Amino acid sequence: MSPVRRTPGTSRGSGPLRWFEDGTLHVGVGIEDTFVPQSRPGERALDEYALTEHYERWHADLGLAAEVGAELVRWGVPWYRVEPEPGRFDWDWLDRVLDRFAELGLRPVVDLLHYGTPLWLEGEFAHPDYPARVADYSVAVAERFGDRATDYTPVNEPMIHALFCGEYAYWPPYLAGHDGLVTLCAQLTRGFQRAQAGIAEVLPDATFVHVDAGMRYDGDPEHAATIRRLRESVWLVEDLATGRVDARHPLVGFLTEHGLSDDDLAEFRERAVRPDVVGVNYYPRHSTEILRAGESHVGGFADPRPTRDDGTAGLVELLRQAAARYGAPVALTETCVTGTVAERVAWMDASFAAVADLRAEGLDVVAYTWWPLFDMYEWTWRTSDGPRADHLLTMGLYALEERADGLARVPTPLVGRFLHHARRARRAAHRDVGAAPAEGQA
């Protein structure tokens, strides 16, 4: 395979090039945006923007993203706050944030659904009206902000949604088992397809970045059947949404056994949507789960399976799989290690190198995203009663530090290292199109 190259000014379609079609690597960061606003005894509402004080510090936070050389920012809309009552939208905060993106020249890749539904939607994802409600909300966002945001992820990590909300019973609506998993997969797919179709109607030039967790499974032969199912399940919602599930699909029997009909599957194929970019989220210390002999871990943070760090080998495998499966450009949409600064720098260098090698081989990897820009708090905060400091995850380019006036964003050596990689990508892009870097971009 030869390195990815496209002729400047041309597109796969009839219009001008979109960012993912220019043959270059676009470098971005993410801001952790998990929202599970429902609470019950023993479980607190989880809102990472509140925990990290992003609601107050958004203006400076986006400035930090620009300073580290990011071009793209994966950033999510808190649906439950934007639509506090059915059909009533509060755009004030979102307007100011999207204006700031435009001011800085940053490209938002908008997460429309990062786990949480509004408090008024009883039954959450399982409610019969969920697909229509999420589609209406998504279209409203696109109509409001289409002049400032053209790149959308209809649902982030839909299989993690389905597992946590539909099989493990950790998050609302607390369904359990394989029936719950299939119910959630179906509901998420219905919302996914309707949201993307609705956005495409109001924004014909919108870009759709489909994103899921790049999970890998291995283990003892006694678990061989489960491992096979889990490996296919990694792509299940994406397969349903893109109309790939027919009589030949390895999981069609599993789906029909646990509640889906042939008519359901036919409808998914009829409503199929396509990704412009397929995103893979990969964390080397967590993304490969192991099923050991004599053990039957359910999975997830309440009953975690053992993991194995397969480093860049796992990353390379998943990006290749995604490209081959969906025939679209691929992106590393989240990656980091939770650890010391030195460990994070080492992973950053190794993962950037792996992406460069794949591109040199001809694989169309169009983006690299470090997640998150600044530290975040572990989801276990939701089920504890301790302070947020007990759940700090050292993942970011910037450290979060508790001070009298709130959480400071303290630069670490990762800031300079990320800027180095971003500048290298920018120089390579200029070489590819035969132009010299502009002043200050070298």
C-alpha positions as CSV (number, residue, x, y, z in Angstrom):
1,M,0.0,0.0,0.0
2,S,1.2,3.5,-0.7
3,P,0.9,6.6,1.5
4,V,-2.5,8.4,1.4
5,R,-2.5,11.2,-1.1
6,R,-5.4,13.1,-2.6
7,T,-5.2,15.9,-5.2
8,P,-5.7,19.3,-3.5
9,G,-9.1,20.8,-4.2
10,T,-10.8,17.6,-5.1
11,S,-13.4,15.6,-3.1
12,R,-14.9,12.2,-3.2
13,G,-18.1,14.1,-4.0
14,S,-18.8,17.0,-6.3
15,G,-18.0,19.8,-3.8
16,P,-14.8,21.1,-2.2
17,L,-12.7,19.0,0.0
18,R,-13.8,18.4,3.5
19,W,-11.2,18.2,6.3
20,F,-11.1,14.4,6.3
21,E,-10.6,14.2,2.5
22,D,-7.4,16.2,2.3
23,G,-5.0,13.3,2.9
24,T,-3.5,14.8,6.1
25,L,-3.5,13.9,9.7
26,H,-5.7,16.3,11.8
27,V,-4.7,16.6,15.5
28,G,-7.3,17.1,18.2
29,V,-8.1,16.9,21.9
30,G,-11.3,16.0,23.8
31,I,-13.0,17.4,26.8
32,E,-14.5,14.7,29.0
33,D,-18.3,15.0,28.7
34,T,-20.1,12.1,30.4
35,F,-23.6,13.1,31.5
36,V,-25.7,10.7,33.6
37,P,-27.9,13.2,35.4
38,Q,-30.4,10.8,37.0
39,S,-29.8,9.9,40.7
40,R,-31.2,7.6,43.3
41,P,-30.2,6.5,46.8
42,G,-26.5,5.5,46.7
43,E,-26.0,7.1,43.2
44,R,-25.2,10.7,42.5
45,A,-25.8,12.5,39.3
46,L,-22.7,12.4,37.1
47,D,-21.8,15.5,35.0
48,E,-18.2,15.8,34.1
49,Y,-18.5,19.4,33.1
50,A,-19.7,20.2,36.6
51,L,-17.0,18.0,38.2
52,T,-14.2,19.6,36.2
53,E,-15.8,23.1,36.4
54,H,-15.9,23.4,32.6
55,Y,-19.3,25.2,32.8
56,E,-17.5,28.1,34.5
57,R,-14.1,27.7,32.7
58,W,-15.1,26.9,29.2
59,H,-13.7,30.1,27.7
60,A,-10.2,29.5,29.0
61,D,-10.5,25.7,28.4
62,L,-11.0,26.2,24.7
63,G,-8.1,28.7,24.7
64,L,-5.9,25.9,26.1
65,A,-7.0,23.6,23.3
66,A,-5.9,26.2,20.7
67,E,-2.6,26.8,22.6
68,V,-1.6,23.1,22.4
69,G,-2.0,23.2,18.6
70,A,-5.3,21.2,18.4
71,E,-7.3,21.7,15.2
72,L,-10.2,19.5,16.3
73,V,-12.0,19.3,19.6
74,R,-14.3,16.5,20.5
75,W,-16.8,18.3,22.7
76,G,-20.3,17.3,23.9
77,V,-23.6,19.0,24.4
78,P,-25.3,18.4,27.8
79,W,-28.7,17.4,26.4
80,Y,-30.4,17.4,29.8
81,R,-29.5,21.0,30.4
82,V,-30.1,22.3,26.9
83,E,-33.6,20.8,26.7
84,P,-34.8,21.1,30.4
85,E,-38.4,20.4,29.3
86,P,-39.7,18.6,26.2
87,G,-39.4,20.9,23.2
88,R,-38.1,23.9,25.2
89,F,-34.4,24.7,24.5
90,D,-32.0,26.9,26.5
91,W,-29.3,27.9,24.0
92,D,-27.6,30.7,26.0
93,W,-24.5,28.8,27.3
94,L,-24.1,26.8,24.1
95,D,-24.3,29.9,21.9
96,R,-21.4,31.4,23.8
97,V,-19.3,28.3,23.7
98,L,-19.8,27.8,19.9
99,D,-18.9,31.4,19.3
100,R,-15.7,30.8,21.2
101,F,-14.9,27.9,18.9
102,A,-15.4,30.1,15.9
103,E,-13.3,32.9,17.4
104,L,-10.4,30.5,18.0
105,G,-10.6,28.7,14.6
106,L,-11.2,25.4,16.3
107,R,-13.3,22.8,14.7
108,P,-15.9,21.2,17.1
109,V,-16.7,17.6,16.5
110,V,-20.0,17.7,18.5
111,D,-20.9,14.7,20.7
112,L,-24.7,14.9,20.7
113,L,-25.2,12.0,23.2
114,H,-22.5,11.1,25.7
115,Y,-24.5,8.7,27.9
116,G,-27.2,10.8,29.5
117,T,-30.8,11.6,28.6
118,P,-32.9,14.4,30.1
119,L,-34.5,13.9,33.5
120,W,-38.0,14.2,32.0
121,L,-37.6,11.2,29.7
122,E,-38.9,8.4,32.0
123,G,-37.3,5.1,31.1
124,E,-34.4,6.9,29.4
125,F,-33.2,5.0,26.3
126,A,-35.9,2.3,26.8
127,H,-38.8,4.8,26.5
128,P,-40.7,4.2,23.2
129,D,-40.3,7.9,22.3
130,Y,-36.5,8.0,22.8
131,P,-35.6,7.7,19.1
132,A,-37.9,10.5,18.1
133,R,-36.9,12.7,21.1
134,V,-33.1,12.3,20.5
135,A,-33.7,13.0,16.8
136,D,-35.7,16.2,17.5
137,Y,-33.0,17.4,19.9
138,S,-30.2,16.6,17.4
139,V,-31.9,18.4,14.6
140,A,-32.5,21.4,16.8
141,V,-28.8,21.6,17.6
142,A,-27.8,21.4,13.9
143,E,-30.4,24.0,12.9
144,R,-29.1,26.4,15.6
145,F,-25.4,25.9,15.2
146,G,-24.9,24.7,11.6
147,D,-23.1,27.9,10.8
148,R,-20.5,27.1,13.5
149,A,-20.6,23.3,13.8
150,T,-20.7,20.9,10.8
151,D,-19.2,17.8,12.4
152,Y,-21.4,15.5,14.5
153,T,-21.2,12.3,16.4
154,P,-24.8,11.2,16.8
155,V,-24.0,8.9,19.8
156,N,-20.6,8.4,21.4
157,E,-19.7,4.8,22.3
158,P,-23.1,3.2,21.7
159,M,-21.9,-0.2,22.7
160,I,-20.7,1.1,26.1
161,H,-24.2,2.7,26.4
162,A,-25.8,-0.6,25.7
163,L,-23.6,-2.6,28.1
164,F,-23.8,-0.2,31.0
165,C,-27.5,0.7,30.6
166,G,-28.8,-2.6,29.1
167,E,-26.7,-5.5,30.3
168,Y,-24.9,-4.6,33.5
169,A,-27.7,-2.5,35.0
170,Y,-25.3,0.1,36.2
171,W,-26.9,3.2,34.6
172,P,-30.5,4.1,33.8
173,P,-32.7,2.5,32.7
174,Y,-31.0,-0.4,34.6
175,L,-31.8,-3.2,32.2
176,A,-29.9,-6.4,32.7
177,G,-28.8,-9.5,30.7
178,H,-28.8,-10.2,27.0
179,D,-32.5,-9.2,26.6
180,G,-31.6,-5.8,28.1
181,L,-28.5,-5.5,25.9
182,V,-30.4,-6.2,22.7
183,T,-33.2,-3.8,23.7
184,L,-30.7,-1.0,24.2
185,C,-28.8,-1.8,21.0
186,A,-32.1,-1.5,19.1
187,Q,-33.2,1.7,20.7
188,L,-29.8,3.4,20.3
189,T,-29.7,2.4,16.7
190,R,-33.2,3.8,16.1
191,G,-32.2,7.1,17.7
192,F,-28.8,7.1,15.9
193,Q,-30.3,6.6,12.4
194,R,-33.1,9.1,12.9
195,A,-30.8,11.8,14.4
196,Q,-28.3,11.4,11.5
197,A,-31.0,11.5,8.8
198,G,-32.5,14.6,10.4
199,I,-29.2,16.4,10.6
200,A,-28.4,15.6,7.0
201,E,-31.7,17.1,5.9
202,V,-31.0,20.5,7.6
203,L,-27.2,20.4,7.0
204,P,-26.5,18.6,3.7
205,D,-22.8,19.1,4.0
206,A,-22.6,17.8,7.6
207,T,-19.8,15.4,8.4
208,F,-20.7,12.3,10.6
209,V,-18.0,10.9,12.8
210,H,-19.2,7.6,14.2
211,V,-17.3,6.7,17.4
212,D,-17.2,3.5,19.5
213,A,-14.9,2.0,22.1
214,G,-12.3,-0.2,20.5
215,M,-12.6,-3.2,22.7
216,R,-10.7,-6.5,22.3
217,Y,-11.3,-9.8,24.0
218,D,-9.0,-12.8,24.7
219,G,-8.8,-15.6,27.2
220,D,-9.1,-19.2,28.1
221,P,-10.6,-21.7,25.6
222,E,-13.4,-22.5,28.0
223,H,-14.8,-19.0,27.2
224,A,-14.3,-19.4,23.4
225,A,-18.0,-18.9,22.5
226,T,-18.3,-15.9,24.7
227,I,-15.1,-14.4,23.3
228,R,-16.4,-14.8,19.8
229,R,-19.7,-13.1,20.6
230,L,-17.9,-10.2,22.5
231,R,-15.6,-9.7,19.5
232,E,-18.5,-9.3,17.1
233,S,-20.4,-7.2,19.6
234,V,-17.7,-4.5,19.5
235,W,-19.2,-3.3,16.2
236,L,-22.8,-4.3,16.8
237,V,-24.6,-0.9,17.0
238,E,-22.5,0.4,14.1
239,D,-23.4,-2.7,12.1
240,L,-27.1,-2.2,12.9
241,A,-26.9,1.6,12.1
242,T,-25.1,1.0,8.8
243,G,-27.5,-1.8,7.7
244,R,-24.9,-4.6,7.8
245,V,-27.0,-7.0,9.9
246,D,-28.7,-9.5,7.6
247,A,-29.1,-13.3,7.7
248,R,-25.3,-13.7,7.3
249,H,-24.3,-11.6,10.2
250,P,-22.6,-13.7,13.0
251,L,-25.0,-12.2,15.7
252,V,-28.3,-12.3,13.9
253,G,-29.3,-15.4,15.9
254,F,-28.3,-13.8,19.1
255,L,-30.4,-10.7,18.3
256,T,-33.5,-12.6,17.3
257,E,-33.2,-14.9,20.3
258,H,-33.2,-11.8,22.6
259,G,-36.1,-9.8,21.2
260,L,-35.5,-8.5,17.7
261,S,-37.7,-9.5,14.8
262,D,-36.9,-9.9,11.1
263,D,-39.0,-6.7,10.5
264,D,-36.8,-4.8,13.0
265,L,-33.6,-5.8,11.2
266,A,-35.2,-5.0,7.8
267,E,-36.1,-1.6,9.1
268,F,-32.5,-1.0,10.2
269,R,-31.3,-1.9,6.8
270,E,-33.8,0.4,5.1
271,R,-32.8,3.3,7.4
272,A,-29.1,2.7,7.1
273,V,-26.7,5.7,7.6
274,R,-23.1,5.9,6.6
275,P,-20.1,7.3,8.5
276,D,-17.8,9.9,6.9
277,V,-15.2,8.9,9.4
278,V,-15.1,5.9,11.7
279,G,-13.6,6.7,15.1
280,V,-12.0,4.2,17.4
281,N,-11.5,5.0,21.1
282,Y,-8.5,3.0,22.5
283,Y,-6.9,2.9,25.9
284,P,-4.0,0.4,26.0
285,R,-4.4,-0.5,29.6
286,H,-8.1,-1.0,29.5
287,S,-9.2,-1.9,25.9
288,T,-8.2,-5.6,26.0
289,E,-10.2,-7.7,28.4
290,I,-9.3,-11.2,29.4
291,L,-11.7,-14.0,30.3
292,R,-9.8,-16.5,32.5
293,A,-10.6,-20.1,33.3
294,G,-12.9,-20.5,36.2
295,E,-13.8,-16.9,36.3
296,S,-17.0,-15.2,35.0
297,H,-16.6,-11.5,35.4
298,V,-19.6,-9.6,34.0
299,G,-17.5,-6.6,32.9
300,G,-17.6,-2.9,33.5
301,F,-16.3,-0.9,36.4
302,A,-18.5,-2.6,39.0
303,D,-17.3,-6.1,38.1
304,P,-14.1,-5.5,36.0
305,R,-12.5,-8.2,33.9
306,P,-8.8,-8.5,34.0
307,T,-7.1,-6.5,31.2
308,R,-3.9,-6.8,29.2
309,D,-1.8,-4.0,27.9
310,D,-1.2,-4.8,24.2
311,G,0.2,-1.4,23.5
312,T,0.2,-0.1,19.9
313,A,-0.5,-3.6,18.5
314,G,-4.0,-3.4,19.8
315,L,-4.4,0.1,18.4
316,V,-3.1,-0.9,14.9
317,E,-5.4,-4.0,14.8
318,L,-8.5,-2.0,15.7
319,L,-7.9,0.8,13.2
320,R,-7.3,-1.7,10.4
321,Q,-10.4,-3.6,11.4
322,A,-12.6,-0.5,11.3
323,A,-11.2,0.6,7.9
324,A,-11.8,-2.8,6.4
325,R,-15.2,-3.3,7.9
326,Y,-16.7,0.1,6.9
327,G,-14.7,1.2,3.9
328,A,-14.3,4.8,5.3
329,P,-11.5,6.9,6.7
330,V,-10.7,6.1,10.3
331,A,-9.7,8.2,13.3
332,L,-8.2,7.6,16.7
333,T,-10.9,9.5,18.5
334,E,-9.7,8.9,22.1
335,T,-6.5,7.7,23.6
336,C,-4.3,8.1,26.6
337,V,-3.0,6.2,29.6
338,T,-3.9,7.0,33.2
339,G,-0.5,7.2,34.8
340,T,2.6,9.4,35.4
341,V,3.6,12.2,33.1
342,A,6.5,10.0,31.8
343,E,4.1,7.1,31.1
344,R,1.7,9.4,29.3
345,V,4.5,11.0,27.2
346,A,5.8,7.5,26.2
347,W,2.3,6.5,25.1
348,M,1.8,9.7,23.2
349,D,5.0,9.2,21.3
350,A,4.3,5.5,20.6
351,S,0.7,6.1,19.5
352,F,1.6,9.0,17.2
353,A,4.3,6.8,15.7
354,A,1.9,3.9,15.1
355,V,-0.6,6.2,13.4
356,A,2.2,7.6,11.2
357,D,3.3,4.0,10.2
358,L,-0.3,3.1,9.3
359,R,-0.6,6.2,7.1
360,A,2.7,5.4,5.5
361,E,1.3,2.0,4.6
362,G,-1.7,3.7,3.0
363,L,-4.3,3.3,5.7
364,D,-6.5,6.5,5.6
365,V,-6.1,7.6,9.3
366,V,-7.4,11.2,9.3
367,A,-7.3,12.2,12.9
368,Y,-5.5,11.7,16.3
369,T,-7.3,12.8,19.5
370,W,-5.8,12.9,22.9
371,W,-8.5,12.4,25.6
372,P,-8.8,14.4,27.7
373,L,-7.3,17.9,27.4
374,F,-7.3,18.1,31.2
375,D,-7.7,15.5,33.9
376,M,-11.1,14.0,34.7
377,Y,-12.9,12.2,37.4
378,E,-13.6,8.5,37.4
379,W,-17.2,7.4,36.8
380,T,-17.0,5.5,40.2
381,W,-17.6,9.0,41.7
382,R,-21.3,8.4,41.0
383,T,-21.6,5.4,43.4
384,S,-19.4,6.8,46.2
385,D,-20.0,9.5,48.8
386,G,-16.4,10.8,48.9
387,P,-15.0,14.0,47.4
388,R,-14.2,14.3,43.8
389,A,-10.5,14.4,44.6
390,D,-10.7,10.7,45.6
391,H,-11.6,9.9,41.9
392,L,-9.1,12.0,40.0
393,L,-7.7,10.3,36.9
394,T,-4.4,11.7,35.8
395,M,-5.0,11.6,32.0
396,G,-4.8,15.1,30.7
397,L,-2.2,17.4,29.1
398,Y,-3.1,19.7,31.9
399,A,-3.4,18.5,35.6
400,L,-6.4,19.5,37.6
401,E,-5.3,21.0,40.9
402,E,-7.6,21.9,43.8
403,R,-7.1,25.5,44.8
404,A,-9.0,28.0,47.0
405,D,-10.7,29.5,43.9
406,G,-11.5,26.1,42.3
407,L,-9.8,23.7,39.9
408,A,-6.7,25.1,38.2
409,R,-5.5,23.7,34.9
410,V,-1.8,23.2,35.5
411,P,0.4,22.5,32.4
412,T,2.5,19.3,32.4
413,P,5.3,18.4,30.0
414,L,2.6,16.7,27.9
415,V,1.6,20.1,26.7
416,G,4.9,20.8,24.9
417,R,5.1,17.2,23.6
418,F,1.6,17.4,22.2
419,L,2.4,20.7,20.6
420,H,5.5,19.1,19.0
421,H,3.4,16.4,17.4
422,A,0.7,18.9,16.3
423,R,3.3,21.0,14.6
424,R,4.9,18.0,12.9
425,A,1.5,17.1,11.5
426,R,0.9,20.6,10.3
427,R,4.3,20.7,8.6
428,A,3.6,17.4,6.9
429,A,0.3,18.7,5.7
430,H,1.9,21.7,4.1
431,R,4.5,19.5,2.4
432,D,1.7,17.2,1.0
433,V,0.0,20.2,-0.7
434,G,3.3,21.7,-1.8
435,A,3.0,24.9,0.2
436,A,5.3,26.4,2.8
437,P,3.9,26.8,6.4
438,A,2.6,30.3,7.2
439,E,4.5,32.5,9.6
440,G,4.3,31.1,13.1
441,Q,3.1,27.6,12.0
442,A,6.5,26.0,11.4
